[in-house]
Amino acid sequence: MKTRKIPMRQCLGCGEVKPKREMIRVVKSKDGEISLDLTGKKSGRGAYICHSLDCFTQARKKRRFEKSFSCMISSDIYEEMERELKDE
């Protein structure tokens, strides 16, 4: 039986490469809205982080989300994503 290829993604915070299913996807939609995609099915440009709050703060501090999405992100959006991560 043929083994399936497991898609790997790199974390924006720590830089570790992990299976896609173990990561959280952050999405920028065509409208420019940025949000967490816990299902992994939303359409738009995606970037991945670990389930760790440390990785999120590290990526925010180094502006890696802004570089990945090529736009400025307000602190309100960061705070909302941080709240969603804590609730998960």
C-alpha positions in Angstrom: 0.0 0.0 0.0 1.3 3.5 -0.9 2.0 5.9 2.0 0.4 9.3 1.7 2.5 12.4 1.6 2.0 14.6 4.7 2.0 18.3 3.9 4.5 20.2 6.1 4.4 23.9 7.0 6.9 26.2 8.7 5.9 28.2 11.8 6.3 32.0 11.5 7.2 32.2 15.2 9.8 29.5 15.9 10.6 28.4 12.4 10.0 24.7 13.0 8.6 22.6 10.2 5.6 20.5 11.4 2.7 18.7 9.8 0.0 21.0 8.5 -2.6 19.4 10.8 -0.6 20.4 14.0 -0.5 24.1 13.0 -2.9 27.0 13.2 -3.6 28.9 10.0 -3.9 32.6 9.9 -5.7 33.8 6.8 -5.9 37.1 4.8 -9.1 37.0 2.7 -9.6 38.8 -0.6 -11.3 41.6 1.3 -8.2 42.2 3.4 -9.6 40.7 6.6 -7.1 38.8 8.7 -8.3 36.1 11.1 -7.5 32.7 12.6 -8.7 29.7 10.6 -9.0 26.8 13.0 -10.7 24.6 10.4 -8.0 25.2 7.7 -10.7 25.6 5.0 -11.2 29.4 4.6 -10.2 30.8 1.3 -7.3 33.3 1.0 -3.6 33.6 1.7 -2.5 31.5 4.6 0.4 31.6 7.1 1.0 29.1 9.9 1.9 29.2 13.6 2.2 26.6 16.3 -0.5 26.2 18.9 1.9 28.0 21.3 1.2 31.6 22.4 4.9 32.2 22.5 5.2 31.5 18.8 2.4 34.0 18.2 4.0 36.8 20.2 7.4 36.1 18.5 5.8 36.3 15.0 4.0 39.5 16.0 7.2 41.1 17.5 9.2 40.3 14.4 6.3 41.5 12.1 6.3 38.2 10.2 2.5 38.3 9.6 2.9 41.7 8.0 5.7 40.4 5.8 3.8 37.3 4.8 0.6 39.2 3.9 2.3 42.4 2.6 0.1 44.7 4.6 0.0 46.6 7.9 -2.0 44.9 10.7 -3.5 46.9 13.5 -3.1 46.0 17.1 -6.8 45.4 17.4 -6.6 42.4 15.0 -3.5 41.1 16.9 -5.4 41.3 20.2 -8.4 39.5 18.8 -6.3 36.7 17.4 -4.5 36.4 20.8 -7.8 36.1 22.6 -8.9 33.3 20.2 -5.6 31.5 20.8 -6.1 31.7 24.6 -9.7 30.5 24.4 -8.7 27.4 22.3 
